[in-house]
Amino acid sequence: MLQKNVSVLFCRSIRRFASSLSNIYANRTHTCGELRSSHIGVKVSLSGWLEFRRMDKFLVLRDAYGQVQAYIPENQPELREMMKELTYESVLRLDGIVRSRGKNVNTKMPTGEVEIEVNSINLINEAPKALPLRPGGDASEETRLKFRYLDLRTPQMQETLRLRSRLVHDMRRFLVEKRDFVDVETPILFRRTPGGAAEFQVPAPKPNRGRCYSLPQSPQQFKQLLMVGGLDRYFQIARCFRDEGSKIDRQPEFTQVDLELSFTNQEGVIKLLEDLIVESWPQPLESFRPNAPFRRISYNDAMKLYGTDKPDLRIPWKIQDASELFPHLLTASSSSTAACVVCADAAASVTNKIKQEWKRLIEMNSRSAKFAIFDGSKEKWFKEGHNVEEIKRKLNVGSNDLCVISWGNEENVLYTLGQMRNHVAEGCGLRKKQQMEFLWVVDFPLFVEEEGRLVSAHHPFTAPVAEDFALLRDQERRKSIRGQHYDLVLNGVELGGGSIRIHNGQVQEYVLNEILQEDHTELSHLIEALKHGAPPHGGFAIGLDRYVALLVGKGDTSVSVRETIAFPKSHTGRDVMSDAPAIPTQKQLDKYGFAFVVKDEKTTENDS
Amino acid sequence: MLQKNVSVLFCRSIRRFASSLSNIYANRTHTCGELRSSHIGVKVSLSGWLEFRRMDKFLVLRDAYGQVQAYIPENQPELREMMKELTYESVLRLDGIVRSRGKNVNTKMPTGEVEIEVNSINLINEAPKALPLRPGGDASEETRLKFRYLDLRTPQMQETLRLRSRLVHDMRRFLVEKRDFVDVETPILFRRTPGGAAEFQVPAPKPNRGRCYSLPQSPQQFKQLLMVGGLDRYFQIARCFRDEGSKIDRQPEFTQVDLELSFTNQEGVIKLLEDLIVESWPQPLESFRPNAPFRRISYNDAMKLYGTDKPDLRIPWKIQDASELFPHLLTASSSSTAACVVCADAAASVTNKIKQEWKRLIEMNSRSAKFAIFDGSKEKWFKEGHNVEEIKRKLNVGSNDLCVISWGNEENVLYTLGQMRNHVAEGCGLRKKQQMEFLWVVDFPLFVEEEGRLVSAHHPFTAPVAEDFALLRDQERRKSIRGQHYDLVLNGVELGGGSIRIHNGQVQEYVLNEILQEDHTELSHLIEALKHGAPPHGGFAIGLDRYVALLVGKGDTSVSVRETIAFPKSHTGRDVMSDAPAIPTQKQLDKYGFAFVVKDEKTTENDS
């Protein structure tokens, strides 16, 4: 019989005859997803959500583990009658017996061989008739975020969060059990760091009013301090915070797999990361498992061949010098060049409209050079009377290919071709290709010039490569110093980066003081620490959200990190569901002794 | 030969013949702690800190894994001479051969059977002659916190952090591998919650200036929303934040083992917690491993027998009624009572000075009642001529015992005896006793009266026990409703708490609106969620820092949580090492559009 039961009353006995791990401590005998023909004849109690109903006698019940069909027999007219009232997404408990579906096996459902012959339905919690979204149905991203608790019921979200949980668990097992790493939690309420423009501020309470904690962008200082503290091998799945405003697909809080070890070197850290990734590779993605060692390229070669320090190796095309073929594009300047990238089989995918859009995107950036796109099937390229056939032969351009030529200052040309290489690949669908191409980029410059002064290419704690160490004191040649920094790139996305750190306090002080001319008093505790017996050390951090997004996309770079986070923020940094951030009460403001000087108008959310 | 090498240069080859997991990726053949007589004759490279030196020929090298003695042979006069310069805590690399110590075995050292005959010393990083503290040496807590990177090198801190890491790992293994739980990260930047007086505020950037994120005191809302989202079994080692000012041994950020599951009940959650604790029990504490099921007591019985809802069962004494024995202490009031607690073998530990101190402590609290302390050896107790011998016989008071008698209002009497029971036990050293007594406290009241109105005893999401559900609508009897809340107490410390939640949106709305009369608009998203098909669910949270403190103290409740955290805050909420919180820059204030109205004078730190 159908029992309406919307009270907190709930059956009190825990069944101990659980058939799988998920049923221990639970008021059910089985999950919806686990029933097979081997269960035929078994009495079951299931709890879950009403996914679907048909002809007032069939229904599909769904829980976290799958779906199963249930059937109300003819001798239960009362149940059949009352089933009409049941709303989708209501929580039900069904009791019944597992029967064979006979000839009506549904091969698309894992439980499709069986159905439940129901003898009791218990309505545990009723959902409204009109739902803002049905799990798995179409809905705008704003609706999905506002009703995240419904969106989380979709199989895709369930699978993603479970894959993430399992991945992190397997990383931990590798690090703790196979490599002796120690999981250490570091503070989230910390102090401002130099240049920490992107740090959230937390006004401190009495007796520290007028001061702020900062939320750390990474546990960088702490992990180095742990090395000084002799912890030797540290890791943490660390929450980090970065206030970058409304950047596409960036979250104000994100997670990194953070690790550091002592008495190691660049080869050691690179090997560790390769082992970590291969050993924790998700079982459902077995066919994509990478082989170690991963490919490796120097920063300079990456720029020359791909026009970027994070090349997507799913794209086979490389940049080629074309100065000799197009002498009319060169000027007298020593940095003047012409180069091209031949995009095989790309011609058919590219319309003039797309070309115009690329032109617009490239020209928006001050680093761009002039460029032109030619179709391999066309007989004329530039207005000038080149021997196009010979050029095509020399560059190996087929009639289905596109050739992008850029000319001007070398740096700009490489930048432009790097961008165009990605754009054309995107147009051809190559960026959605399900393939995983890991790549190490090494030998980055330690410093880069910005507005006439040197700044750290990554951060001021990176050590120079041994051969370049002496150049630190050579003001003229500092720009050519290579850092012991390494980036891990997957399909053109920077998955993470790391470095061997400066472990000598005097050297660190010199870099901060003399080379970077930063106020190092803010880092005096770290410099002091390095002076008190710091071991040589280095580490790495993987952007976990991005990594999971690439995994669930099987390499497709268009999956948003928001799909990998249970409760993400919108583009404007809001939690659309709870309407965070909220206006603080006067009591709260008084407690922390601050007031707002500027208040933004509340804008409407537009996240779709 | 001794090589001074304070550059970033460091040997580049990673030795692959590592003898233990800790040596993979590391520039060493062995750790200092692993060498045994089986290694005699082996050529080793070790890296670590100079712990000790003697007679310019012996030194002790320490790393994260232990210590080993090294010996500079006579044929290395240059090394012997230069060893004099080496400062303690400098980082060294030693190369040499493992030799037997022969008759000079040091049985106190795990590596005491061997020593290294050194043929090369490489000074990797020099420490200063004058150290603010030596790892393991005496130092004030302020010094230990300021130079935490030195303090972390002490074996005690190393062991604690490793025990914590392993404990958490084993909890994860149990939850993920044996119980199918999913590790889900929930946001740290969230919205204000009703009554969230203790929440830190984070001013939001553009376009949300004028609004604040709040740092959550627990993931309570998120874990319930995950249940609504069908996640079924969630856990997280969650960072939580609570601004409680300068309370002794409280940290503004702390960690809890947070979990929630659907389709369960109180028995299910209690069994889960028992299994979790027993299965993840640290191997080094094997002799303390508890047996499940743990003891259980109702809130009312706990108050009656122990005068507290978190009794320390290491203390064998119980409160007894004594109204009949001391009729002269009673008044006409119906709540008037007299009761006592007999503290066996406590008489010798208690001086008059201690008694005065207890009196002062008890009287500070408005909940206290009058009390008197009598010595079992004394012949006279009260001035009135009682038959003391008979009373002692009836109460079973021996001559080495103390008897604490309290009288007045029953609630105050129980409170006073509960406090005195702990005080006397503390005086006898019972609170430092190495023993682990777990206890469940159940059947708490759902609401308590505060200033004439009902408030939630724990939080407004707790469901009433089924039998009391109907009383929600009975205004007169609401105070007698029991909640499905359960606390886990270890040695008188509340280790954690949990409850079965209200899963019905209408009931939740009624409790917030009608009973608690709270502004429930702040929780409208949660109420909405419950109305969209929430399953029955419940959960728990363990205070991890406190649990680890009790574990490393083997039950001793006097170990501070600061001993379990790598970088704790001081009593005043400061990071003494980095001097956080810091004064924000004007640029930071401008970015978030706020200004300080109140600024505290910088007080000096006093943490010892």
Interface residues (C-beta under 8 A of the other chain):
Chain A: V6 S7 V8 L9 F10 C11 R12 I14 S20 L21 S22 I24 Y25 A26 N27 R28 S47 W49 R62 D63 A64 Y65 E89 S90 V91 I124 N125 E126 A127 P128 L131 P135 F147 R148 Y149 L150 D151 L152 R153 M157 Q158 L161 R162 R164 S165 R166 V168 H169 R172 R173 V176 E177 K178 R179 D180 V182 D183 V184 E185 T186 P187 I188 L189 F190 R191 R192 A197 E199 F200 Q201 V202 P203 A204 P205 K206 P207 N208 R209 G210 R211 C212 Y213 S214 L215 Q221 F222 L225 L226 V228 G229 G230 L231 D232 R233 R239 F241 D243 G245 S246 P252 E253 T255 L261 S262 F263 T264 N265 E267 G268 V269 K271 L272 A463 P464 A466 F469 Q484 I500 I502 H503 N504 Q506 V507 E522 H525 A529 L530 K531 H532 G533 A534 P535 P536 I565 A566 F567 K569 T572 G573 R574 D575 M577 S578 D579 A580 P581 A582 I583 P584 T585 K587 Q588 K591 Y592 G593 F594 A595 F596 V597 V598 K599 D600 E601 T603
Chain B: V6 S7 V8 L9 F10 C11 R12 I14 S20 L21 S22 I24 Y25 A26 N27 R28 S47 W49 R62 D63 A64 Y65 E89 S90 V91 I124 N125 E126 A127 P128 L131 P135 F147 R148 Y149 L150 D151 L152 R153 M157 Q158 L161 R162 R164 S165 R166 V168 H169 R172 R173 V176 E177 K178 R179 D180 V182 D183 V184 E185 T186 P187 I188 L189 F190 R191 R192 A197 E199 F200 Q201 V202 P203 A204 P205 K206 P207 N208 R209 G210 R211 C212 Y213 S214 L215 Q221 F222 L225 L226 V228 G229 G230 L231 D232 R233 R239 F241 D243 G245 S246 P252 E253 T255 L261 S262 F263 T264 N265 E267 G268 V269 K271 L272 A463 P464 A466 F469 I500 I502 H503 N504 Q506 V507 E522 H525 A529 L530 K531 H532 G533 A534 P535 P536 I565 A566 F567 K569 T572 G573 R574 D575 M577 S578 D579 A580 P581 A582 I583 P584 T585 K587 Q588 K591 Y592 G593 F594 A595 F596 V597 V598 K599 D600 E601 T603
